[in-house]
Amino acid sequence: MKFKEKFKSYSLITLGVFALHIGFYFFLQPIGLVIGGMMGVSMLLEPMISISVGTIYFVLNIVALILGATLFGKEFFVRTIYATILAPLLVSVFELLEISDWLVLDQIDQNNHVLIAALGGGVLVGLGIGLVLRNNATTGGMDVFQKAINQYLKVPFTVAVYVTDGIIILFGMLVSFQNGIFAIFTMFITAFMINKTAIMGRSAFALMIISEKTEEIKKYILKDIDRGLTFLKATGGYTGHEKELVITTVNRQELYMLKDKISELDPKAFTLIFNTKEVLGDGFHRNDIS
């Protein structure tokens, strides 16, 4: 990866960790919304051992990082260390500077504290984790244990995530049932934001076109839209005639242009359009495959 690309990637990871930290420190922590992960464990342990949340969070992440390096090797360690250390470090810095975690919620009507904390925390934590994942990194922490459960106990990773986070939220509900209910709500928002942020701008549209004007369509795709395409041989189920099937992938703006052109060139063309979740390859997100 070139220096410019690496700088951009780490800048976005830093931004993601900062968003994650803001969501945790100013929204989840003051209300005590335990939504899983090492952040949730830290909040549950803090009243028991009288050490700051930031310190507990940092120690737990270091332990998880060492365990991850032992179980999964150097590559996992390198990919994880930056975000793993930066996240709890930011919490500790805010605590050392004595910045109140109620700084934001104190500006909100007291009756709306829990709702705003759930919404704000969910959006910011999800946005932060999404940016980190988008740049092929991980926040470490609970990810290590979830990955270990997946690999050594042969449990699907998503199930491992739901089980570990579910147990942490359950313990949080024992402390405050109301907060536990809102924590579940926050988790759904977080999951939504992670999904949207991690693939934002990476979705595209795949088209499968059967037409009598394949050469004209080919020229338009190659020259005007500047996209690649593939030809496949297809056989009509009813007629038994051989035809050419054109497959190409375009972004949303190019989709509208291509649809109009196909209608213009061959109104009888048969076109299937698929909304793809993510596309990697030449012309689509080269940085992700370097």
Secondary structure, DSSP 8 states (H G I E B T S, - for coil): --HHHHHHHHHHHHHHHHHHHHHIIIIIHHHT---SHHHHHHHHHHHHH---HHHHHHHHHHHHHHHHHHHH-HHHHHHHHHHHHHHHHHHHHHHHTT--TTTTGGGS-GGGHHHHHHHHHHHHHHHHHHHHHHTT----THHHHHHHHHHHS---HHHHHHHHHHHHHHHHHHH-HHHHHHHHHHHHHHHHHHHHHHHTTT-EEEEEEE-S-HHHHHHIIIIII---EEEEEEE-TTT--EEEEEEEEE-HHHHHHHHHHHHHH-TT-EEEEEEES---BTTB-GGGG-
